[in-house]
Amino acid sequence: MALWAVFSVFAIPLAVIDARTRLLPTRLVYLALAAVACWLLLETRAWMFLPADDADELMAIGGQALLGAALATGLMLAVWLAGYLRARPNPAPMGFGDVRLAPLIGAPTGALGLLFPLVAIGAGALLAAAYGLARRKVDGFAFGPFLIAGAYLALGVYLWL
């Protein structure tokens, strides 16, 4: 759960900035990724001080977090690429900042299990679609806050199960 605290320190400001400006600051996203990676490294290095069963569990959680980040990034990159290729020569319907945000979403949700990055991105996409339909405007809107909300919904689903 401490990983979620590190995630929240960066995710909430990123959501606010993206909602206001429709831009995710690259430096802040990379700083957040570095903080999450450092936390995972520290957490998985703690295996040296634990009994064997607990150490195996910690290593598995760290590996799942990395796989979750890769899974979320791959999925968002595929969605971005499909939108980019379809929209050419116009601007892509989704910015690349959302792709950069994906590993930040995937790491903490992946630590819960490999299904949860998909739940987070799916829930974020459904929330964004509902917002877009209710809004009834043609211009775009920020997708990052919905991805972050989807991550918290995935955490809620995990805690509920």
N, CA, C and O of each residue as an XYZ file, in Angstrom:
644
protein
N       0.806     -1.206      0.000
C       0.000      0.000      0.000
C       0.850      1.272      0.000
O       0.380      2.331     -0.415
N       2.088      1.174      0.459
C       2.951      2.354      0.448
C       3.230      2.809     -0.985
O       3.444      3.996     -1.234
N       3.228      1.864     -1.921
C       3.408      2.216     -3.329
C       2.277      3.129     -3.794
O       2.491      4.021     -4.615
N       1.080      2.907     -3.272
C      -0.048      3.759     -3.630
C       0.104      5.163     -3.065
O      -0.386      6.124     -3.658
N       0.770      5.293     -1.937
C       1.038      6.624     -1.395
C       2.003      7.385     -2.299
O       1.801      8.567     -2.577
N       3.053      6.702     -2.758
C       3.999      7.320     -3.688
C       3.278      7.693     -4.981
O       3.486      8.779     -5.522
N       2.435      6.792     -5.471
C       1.650      7.053     -6.678
C       0.770      8.286     -6.490
O       0.706      9.145     -7.369
N       0.094      8.372     -5.351
C      -0.855      9.470     -5.110
C      -0.179     10.824     -5.013
O      -0.754     11.836     -5.413
N       1.045     10.854     -4.480
C       1.777     12.120     -4.370
C       1.922     12.768     -5.741
O       1.886     13.993     -5.855
N       2.082     11.963     -6.773
C       2.267     12.502     -8.117
C       0.987     12.469     -8.950
O       0.766     13.354     -9.776
N       0.155     11.473     -8.744
C      -1.017     11.293     -9.597
C      -2.036     12.418     -9.434
O      -2.608     12.891    -10.417
N      -2.256     12.837     -8.218
C      -3.265     13.876     -8.000
C      -2.841     15.204     -8.630
O      -3.651     15.812     -9.330
N      -1.614     15.682     -8.417
C      -1.219     16.904     -9.134
C      -1.229     16.736    -10.658
O      -1.602     17.661    -11.380
N      -0.823     15.563    -11.147
C      -0.865     15.339    -12.593
C      -2.289     15.418    -13.125
O      -2.521     15.985    -14.192
N      -3.236     14.859    -12.395
C      -4.634     14.911    -12.833
C      -5.144     16.348    -12.863
O      -5.843     16.740    -13.797
N      -4.802     17.122    -11.859
C      -5.243     18.523    -11.803
C      -4.609     19.328    -12.939
O      -5.298     20.094    -13.613
N      -3.329     19.162    -13.150
C      -2.638     19.893    -14.222
C      -3.217     19.515    -15.576
O      -3.464     20.387    -16.409
N      -3.437     18.220    -15.808
C      -3.968     17.779    -17.100
C      -5.391     18.285    -17.301
O      -5.755     18.675    -18.410
N      -6.194     18.284    -16.249
C      -7.574     18.775    -16.382
C      -7.609     20.262    -16.716
O      -8.485     20.715    -17.453
N      -6.663     21.017    -16.178
C      -6.651     22.457    -16.427
C      -6.016     22.832    -17.762
O      -6.489     23.743    -18.442
N      -4.943     22.130    -18.139
C      -4.172     22.561    -19.310
C      -4.247     21.602    -20.491
O      -3.835     21.948    -21.598
N      -4.773     20.393    -20.260
C      -4.791     19.316    -21.266
C      -3.373     18.920    -21.671
O      -3.146     18.462    -22.791
N      -2.423     19.097    -20.755
C      -1.035     18.685    -20.967
C      -0.536     17.980    -19.707
O      -0.794     18.421    -18.587
N       0.173     16.893    -19.911
C       0.845     16.213    -18.806
C       2.320     16.585    -18.883
O       2.992     16.224    -19.850
N       2.841     17.300    -17.885
C       4.239     17.721    -17.935
C       5.179     16.511    -17.952
O       5.158     15.684    -17.040
N       5.987     16.423    -18.982
C       6.865     15.265    -19.169
C       7.813     15.093    -17.992
O       8.021     13.974    -17.525
N       8.383     16.178    -17.512
C       9.338     16.080    -16.407
C       8.676     15.544    -15.133
O       9.268     14.745    -14.408
N       7.468     15.983    -14.874
C       6.759     15.507    -13.680
C       6.382     14.035    -13.822
O       6.455     13.280    -12.852
N       5.980     13.625    -15.022
C       5.659     12.215    -15.254
C       6.906     11.364    -15.063
O       6.849     10.315    -14.422
N       8.031     11.806    -15.614
C       9.272     11.039    -15.462
C       9.758     11.035    -14.005
O      10.305     10.036    -13.536
N       9.562     12.132    -13.304
C       9.908     12.166    -11.888
C       9.047     11.179    -11.102
O       9.540     10.483    -10.214
N       7.769     11.127    -11.431
C       6.868     10.174    -10.774
C       7.279      8.739    -11.077
O       7.269      7.888    -10.188
N       7.640      8.468    -12.329
C       8.095      7.119    -12.689
C       9.369      6.754    -11.942
O       9.526      5.617    -11.495
N      10.283      7.716    -11.804
C      11.514      7.460    -11.064
C      11.219      7.186     -9.594
O      11.833      6.301     -8.998
N      10.296      7.927     -9.005
C       9.941      7.713     -7.594
C       9.309      6.341     -7.393
O       9.627      5.649     -6.425
N       8.417      5.941     -8.299
C       7.792      4.619     -8.198
C       8.835      3.527     -8.396
O       8.823      2.520     -7.688
N       9.734      3.721     -9.351
C      10.789      2.724     -9.587
C      11.712      2.610     -8.381
O      12.100      1.506     -8.000
N      12.065      3.741     -7.780
C      12.918      3.704     -6.578
C      12.208      3.010     -5.431
O      12.817      2.232     -4.697
N      10.926      3.288     -5.276
C      10.194      2.618     -4.206
C      10.145      1.111     -4.436
O      10.339      0.329     -3.506
N       9.886      0.711     -5.674
C       9.859     -0.732     -5.975
C      11.228     -1.357     -5.729
O      11.320     -2.476     -5.224
N      12.280     -0.646     -6.082
C      13.629     -1.160     -5.845
C      13.899     -1.308     -4.356
O      14.425     -2.329     -3.914
N      13.541     -0.294     -3.587
C      13.730     -0.377     -2.136
C      12.884     -1.488     -1.531
O      13.332     -2.211     -0.641
N      11.668     -1.615     -2.018
C      10.772     -2.633     -1.475
C      11.265     -4.043     -1.803
O      11.216     -4.935     -0.955
N      11.729     -4.238     -3.008
C      12.192     -5.574     -3.375
C      13.568     -5.872     -2.798
O      13.926     -7.041     -2.652
N      14.352     -4.843     -2.465
C      15.641     -5.081     -1.805
C      15.451     -5.445     -0.342
O      16.385     -5.932      0.296
N      14.260     -5.219      0.200
C      13.990     -5.562      1.595
C      13.952     -7.071      1.807
O      13.885     -7.534      2.946
N      13.995     -7.845      0.713
C      13.941     -9.303      0.840
C      15.114     -9.843      1.639
O      15.023    -10.926      2.217
N      16.207     -9.105      1.677
C      17.398     -9.588      2.397
C      17.151     -9.701      3.898
O      17.834    -10.456      4.589
N      16.178     -8.952      4.396
C      15.951     -8.895      5.830
C      14.713     -9.674      6.268
O      14.321     -9.613      7.433
N      14.106    -10.394      5.352
C      12.863    -11.103      5.650
C      13.048    -12.608      5.567
O      13.999    -13.089      4.950
N      12.139    -13.354      6.187
C      12.157    -14.808      5.986
C      11.913    -15.155      4.519
O      11.431    -14.320      3.754
N      12.240    -16.367      4.134
C      12.225    -16.772      2.724
C      10.843    -16.612      2.082
O      10.755    -16.140      0.948
N       9.775    -16.986      2.765
C       8.438    -16.902      2.161
C       8.046    -15.456      1.886
O       7.503    -15.154      0.823
N       8.313    -14.566      2.823
C       7.993    -13.156      2.632
C       8.856    -12.539      1.528
O       8.383    -11.693      0.770
N      10.093    -12.953      1.441
C      10.994    -12.428      0.411
C      10.504    -12.821     -0.974
O      10.526    -12.003     -1.893
N      10.062    -14.061     -1.133
C       9.531    -14.497     -2.429
C       8.300    -13.695     -2.813
O       8.116    -13.346     -3.979
N       7.465    -13.406     -1.836
C       6.255    -12.628     -2.105
C       6.600    -11.205     -2.536
O       5.990    -10.677     -3.466
N       7.568    -10.582     -1.871
C       7.991     -9.233     -2.242
C       8.574     -9.190     -3.647
O       8.278     -8.278     -4.418
N       9.398    -10.169     -3.979
C       9.987    -10.220     -5.324
C       8.898    -10.408     -6.376
O       8.963     -9.816     -7.453
N       7.899    -11.230     -6.068
C       6.800    -11.448     -7.011
C       6.006    -10.167     -7.222
O       5.602     -9.868     -8.346
N       5.778     -9.411     -6.158
C       5.042     -8.150     -6.279
C       5.822     -7.158     -7.134
O       5.238     -6.475     -7.975
N       7.134     -7.072     -6.929
C       7.954     -6.180     -7.751
C       7.930     -6.575     -9.216
O       7.848     -5.713    -10.090
N       8.000     -7.871     -9.493
C       7.926     -8.348    -10.874
C       6.571     -8.078    -11.495
O       6.482     -7.703    -12.664
N       5.512     -8.269    -10.714
C       4.168     -7.980    -11.227
C       4.006     -6.495    -11.519
O       3.359     -6.123    -12.499
N       4.583     -5.650    -10.684
C       4.498     -4.206    -10.920
C       5.183     -3.834    -12.229
O       4.659     -3.029    -12.999
N       6.345     -4.414    -12.482
C       7.046     -4.136    -13.743
C       6.260     -4.664    -14.936
O       6.153     -3.990    -15.961
N       5.719     -5.853    -14.807
C       4.898     -6.399    -15.902
C       3.634     -5.572    -16.109
O       3.208     -5.361    -17.245
N       3.038     -5.105    -15.026
C       1.853     -4.250    -15.140
C       2.165     -2.944    -15.849
O       1.377     -2.469    -16.667
N       3.329     -2.359    -15.529
C       3.736     -1.127    -16.212
C       3.938     -1.381    -17.702
O       3.522     -0.576    -18.536
N       4.580     -2.504    -18.037
C       4.807     -2.833    -19.446
C       3.487     -3.109    -20.161
O       3.302     -2.694    -21.305
N       2.580     -3.801    -19.499
C       1.286     -4.122    -20.096
C       0.478     -2.856    -20.360
O      -0.081     -2.684    -21.443
N       0.419     -1.977    -19.373
C      -0.329     -0.734    -19.541
C       0.285      0.142    -20.628
O      -0.431      0.745    -21.428
N       1.605      0.207    -20.653
C       2.281      1.020    -21.669
C       2.041      0.457    -23.060
O       1.767      1.210    -23.995
N       2.140     -0.847    -23.205
C       1.886     -1.469    -24.502
C       0.471     -1.224    -24.991
O       0.255     -0.926    -26.165
N      -0.490     -1.348    -24.089
C      -1.889     -1.126    -24.461
C      -2.125      0.325    -24.874
O      -2.756      0.588    -25.898
N      -1.619      1.262    -24.079
C      -1.823      2.671    -24.410
C      -1.060      3.076    -25.667
O      -1.533      3.917    -26.431
N       0.116      2.487    -25.889
C       0.869      2.775    -27.108
C       0.118      2.261    -28.327
O       0.094      2.926    -29.363
N      -0.491      1.094    -28.220
C      -1.275      0.557    -29.335
C      -2.485      1.443    -29.631
O      -2.805      1.686    -30.795
N      -3.155      1.922    -28.592
C      -4.312      2.807    -28.789
C      -3.862      4.127    -29.406
O      -4.500      4.637    -30.327
N      -2.761      4.678    -28.894
C      -2.260      5.937    -29.445
C      -1.857      5.773    -30.906
O      -2.175      6.623    -31.738
N      -1.159      4.685    -31.219
C      -0.695      4.451    -32.580
C      -1.865      4.262    -33.545
O      -1.838      4.766    -34.667
N      -2.887      3.537    -33.104
C      -4.072      3.356    -33.948
C      -4.760      4.690    -34.215
O      -5.167      4.960    -35.344
N      -4.894      5.523    -33.188
C      -5.502      6.843    -33.377
C      -4.648      7.752    -34.233
O      -5.168      8.516    -35.046
N      -3.327      7.673    -34.053
C      -2.407      8.501    -34.826
C      -2.446      8.131    -36.298
O      -2.505      9.009    -37.159
N      -2.415      6.843    -36.593
C      -2.423      6.411    -37.993
C      -3.761      6.698    -38.659
O      -3.817      6.998    -39.851
N      -4.828      6.607    -37.894
C      -6.162      6.852    -38.453
C      -6.398      8.342    -38.695
O      -7.080      8.710    -39.651
N      -5.850      9.190    -37.849
C      -6.125     10.628    -37.920
C      -5.182     11.391    -38.830
O      -5.404     12.576    -39.078
N      -4.126     10.745    -39.341
C      -3.166     11.467    -40.166
C      -3.857     12.152    -41.325
O      -4.763     11.537    -41.887
N      -3.533     13.330    -41.729
C      -2.478     14.240    -41.282
C      -2.917     15.141    -40.132
O      -2.148     16.011    -39.722
N      -4.108     14.966    -39.603
C      -4.568     15.778    -38.467
C      -3.864     15.322    -37.185
O      -3.248     14.256    -37.162
N      -3.952     16.118    -36.129
C      -3.338     15.686    -34.868
C      -4.021     14.434    -34.324
O      -5.209     14.206    -34.556
N      -3.262     13.642    -33.610
C      -3.797     12.413    -33.028
C      -4.866     12.756    -31.993
O      -4.761     13.773    -31.307
N      -5.898     11.910    -31.878
C      -6.974     12.196    -30.932
C      -6.537     12.075    -29.467
O      -7.186     12.632    -28.582
N      -5.452     11.358    -29.208
C      -4.942     11.209    -27.848
C      -3.479     11.614    -27.846
O      -2.709     11.206    -28.716
N      -3.106     12.410    -26.874
C      -1.725     12.870    -26.804
C      -0.782     11.789    -26.298
O      -1.208     10.811    -25.683
N       0.502     11.979    -26.565
C       1.488     10.994    -26.147
C       1.758     11.065    -24.645
O       2.336     10.136    -24.080
N       1.354     12.139    -23.998
C       1.484     12.229    -22.550
C       0.699     11.142    -21.836
O       1.104     10.674    -20.772
N      -0.422     10.739    -22.421
C      -1.205      9.649    -21.849
C      -0.459      8.324    -21.945
O      -0.599      7.464    -21.076
N       0.329      8.162    -22.997
C       1.158      6.959    -23.125
C       2.273      6.991    -22.083
O       2.606      5.963    -21.494
N       2.851      8.176    -21.856
C       3.883      8.310    -20.830
C       3.322      8.058    -19.430
O       4.037      7.589    -18.544
N       2.057      8.366    -19.240
C       1.407      8.164    -17.946
C       1.108      6.688    -17.685
O       0.966      6.281    -16.532
N       1.013      5.895    -18.729
C       0.593      4.493    -18.603
C       1.457      3.665    -17.654
O       0.891      2.925    -16.850
N       2.794      3.739    -17.693
C       3.542      2.927    -16.732
C       3.319      3.364    -15.288
O       3.413      2.550    -14.369
N       3.026      4.644    -15.087
C       2.711      5.114    -13.743
C       1.386      4.527    -13.261
O       1.209      4.296    -12.064
N       0.463      4.286    -14.175
C      -0.807      3.633    -13.843
C      -0.584      2.129    -13.668
O      -1.143      1.509    -12.763
N       0.234      1.560    -14.538
C       0.406      0.111    -14.567
C       1.201     -0.454    -13.414
O       0.942     -1.584    -12.999
N       2.165      0.288    -12.876
C       3.009     -0.262    -11.807
C       2.228     -0.534    -10.519
O       2.275     -1.659    -10.022
N       1.515      0.443     -9.958
C       0.804      0.126     -8.717
C      -0.369     -0.823     -8.919
O      -0.665     -1.639     -8.047
N      -1.039     -0.719    -10.068
C      -2.142     -1.650    -10.312
C      -1.605     -3.040    -10.632
O      -2.232     -4.039    -10.277
N      -0.462     -3.119    -11.290
C       0.152     -4.411    -11.575
C       0.622     -5.114    -10.320
O       0.641     -6.343    -10.270
N       1.007     -4.347     -9.294
C       1.408     -4.949     -8.022
C       0.233     -5.655     -7.360
O       0.429     -6.557     -6.545
N      -0.987     -5.252     -7.703
C      -2.175     -5.917     -7.177
C      -2.451     -7.230     -7.899
O      -3.031     -8.149     -7.320
N      -2.044     -7.321     -9.147
C      -2.280     -8.479    -10.002
C      -2.264     -8.025    -11.445
O      -2.521     -6.857    -11.738
N      -1.968     -8.934    -12.338
C      -1.789     -8.534    -13.738
C      -3.090     -8.182    -14.448
O      -3.050     -7.623    -15.544
N      -4.215     -8.484    -13.871
C      -5.493     -8.094    -14.459
C      -5.810     -6.628    -14.177
O      -6.520     -5.987    -14.952
N      -5.297     -6.105    -13.094
C      -5.707     -4.776    -12.643
C      -5.213     -3.614    -13.502
O      -5.903     -2.595    -13.538
N      -4.066     -3.682    -14.203
C      -3.771     -2.601    -15.152
C      -4.813     -2.498    -16.272
O      -5.151     -1.403    -16.723
N      -5.307     -3.642    -16.705
C      -6.357     -3.634    -17.727
C      -7.656     -3.069    -17.158
O      -8.370     -2.331    -17.836
N      -7.956     -3.421    -15.909
C      -9.151     -2.870    -15.251
C      -9.017     -1.353    -15.131
O      -9.977     -0.624    -15.382
N      -7.838     -0.880    -14.751
C      -7.624      0.562    -14.581
C      -7.801      1.311    -15.894
O      -8.502      2.321    -15.946
N      -7.171      0.822    -16.949
C      -7.268      1.523    -18.236
C      -8.679      1.396    -18.808
O      -9.206      2.352    -19.377
N      -9.285      0.235    -18.661
C     -10.662      0.059    -19.130
C     -11.639      0.950    -18.388
O     -12.513      1.564    -19.000
N     -11.496      1.024    -17.067
C     -12.388      1.887    -16.285
C     -12.159      3.355    -16.634
O     -13.113      4.126    -16.738
N     -10.900      3.741    -16.815
C     -10.606      5.116    -17.211
C     -11.201      5.458    -18.569
O     -11.727      6.552    -18.769
N     -11.114      4.516    -19.499
C     -11.685      4.743    -20.833
C     -13.207      4.851    -20.769
O     -13.802      5.680    -21.457
N     -13.833      4.017    -19.947
C     -15.297      4.093    -19.804
C     -15.724      5.407    -19.154
O     -16.705      6.020    -19.577
N     -14.993      5.840    -18.131
C     -15.302      7.130    -17.517
C     -15.132      8.277    -18.515
O     -15.960      9.186    -18.568
N     -14.068      8.230    -19.297
C     -13.838      9.272    -20.299
C     -14.917      9.258    -21.373
O     -15.366     10.313    -21.821
N     -15.333      8.065    -21.785
C     -16.397      7.967    -22.789
C     -17.709      8.527    -22.249
O     -18.421      9.240    -22.958
N     -18.028      8.209    -21.003
C     -19.257      8.738    -20.399
C     -19.196     10.258    -20.294
O     -20.180     10.947    -20.563
N     -18.028     10.777    -19.900
C     -17.856     12.222    -19.814
C     -17.985     12.866    -21.194
O     -18.641     13.897    -21.346
N     -17.359     12.257    -22.189
C     -17.435     12.804    -23.547
C     -18.853     12.809    -24.098
O     -19.253     13.759    -24.771
N     -19.612     11.763    -23.821
C     -21.003     11.705    -24.288
C     -21.875     12.709    -23.548
O     -22.746     13.331    -24.155
N     -21.657     12.879    -22.250
C     -22.450     13.824    -21.475
C     -22.110     15.265    -21.834
O     -22.953     16.155    -21.728
N     -20.897     15.481    -22.248
C     -20.422     16.824    -22.555
C     -20.973     17.346    -23.882
O     -21.299     18.528    -23.999
N     -21.075     16.487    -24.857
C     -21.637     16.803    -26.177
C     -20.912     17.937    -26.906
O     -21.524     18.681    -27.673
N     -19.633     18.060    -26.667
C     -18.827     19.028    -27.405
C     -17.902     18.265    -28.327
O     -17.536     17.121    -28.059
N     -17.530     18.909    -29.411
C     -16.676     18.260    -30.397
C     -15.204     18.346    -30.012
O     -14.425     17.457    -30.357
N     -14.812     19.400    -29.302
C     -13.401     19.545    -28.968
C     -12.975     18.496    -27.939
O     -13.812     17.893    -27.268
N     -11.676     18.292    -27.827
C     -11.149     17.251    -26.961
C     -11.164     17.628    -25.487
O     -11.533     18.739    -25.106
N     -10.754     16.673    -24.679
C     -10.632     16.894    -23.246
C      -9.486     16.044    -22.723
O      -8.990     15.156    -23.417
N      -9.077     16.319    -21.515
C      -7.945     15.620    -20.903
C      -8.337     14.182    -20.573
O      -9.394     13.938    -19.990
N      -7.486     13.240    -20.946
C      -7.723     11.823    -20.700
C      -7.001     11.336    -19.449
O      -7.413     10.346    -18.843
N      -5.932     12.019    -19.058
C      -5.124     11.612    -17.914
C      -5.895     11.497    -16.616
O      -5.730     10.504    -15.906
N      -6.746     12.484    -16.266
C      -7.492     12.350    -15.017
C      -8.388     11.106    -14.981
O      -8.605     10.520    -13.920
N      -8.895     10.717    -16.128
C      -9.740      9.524    -16.166
C      -8.911      8.254    -16.007
O      -9.360      7.290    -15.388
N      -7.700      8.253    -16.564
C      -6.808      7.108    -16.354
C      -6.427      6.976    -14.879
O      -6.383      5.871    -14.338
N      -6.157      8.095    -14.244
C      -5.799      8.076    -12.831
C      -6.997      7.636    -11.991
O      -6.844      6.855    -11.052
N      -8.181      8.130    -12.324
C      -9.390      7.685    -11.616
C      -9.610      6.185    -11.830
O     -10.046      5.483    -10.918
N      -9.308      5.702    -13.031
C      -9.425      4.267    -13.298
C      -8.487      3.451    -12.432
O      -8.833      2.345    -12.016
N      -7.287      3.988    -12.149
C      -6.348      3.286    -11.269
C      -6.923      3.182     -9.858
O      -6.816      2.135     -9.219
N      -7.523      4.249     -9.377
C      -8.129      4.200     -8.045
C      -9.351      3.276     -8.028
O      -9.614      2.615     -7.023
N     -10.087      3.232     -9.123
C     -11.206      2.282     -9.207
C     -10.703      0.845     -9.193
O     -11.317     -0.025     -8.576
N      -9.577      0.592     -9.877
C      -8.991     -0.750     -9.852
C      -8.563     -1.120     -8.434
O      -8.737     -2.263     -8.011
N      -8.006     -0.159     -7.701
C      -7.663     -0.410     -6.297
C      -8.912     -0.724     -5.485
O      -8.903     -1.616     -4.637
N      -9.982      0.011     -5.749
C     -11.248     -0.255     -5.056
C     -11.790     -1.647     -5.355
O     -12.289     -2.331     -4.462
N     -11.691     -2.061     -6.609
C     -12.126     -3.412     -6.980
C     -11.280     -4.451     -6.271
O     -11.807     -5.447     -5.777
N      -9.967     -4.229     -6.214
C      -9.072     -5.154     -5.532
C      -9.429     -5.260     -4.036
O      -9.484     -6.359     -3.483
N      -9.664     -4.135     -3.406
C     -10.001     -4.148     -1.975
C     -11.375     -4.768     -1.726
O     -11.610     -5.380     -0.684
N     -12.271     -4.604     -2.687
C     -13.609     -5.153     -2.556
C     -13.601     -6.675     -2.704
O     -14.352     -7.380     -2.029
N     -12.735     -7.174     -3.602
C     -12.659     -8.620     -3.803
C     -11.902     -9.220     -2.682
O     -11.713    -10.436     -2.645
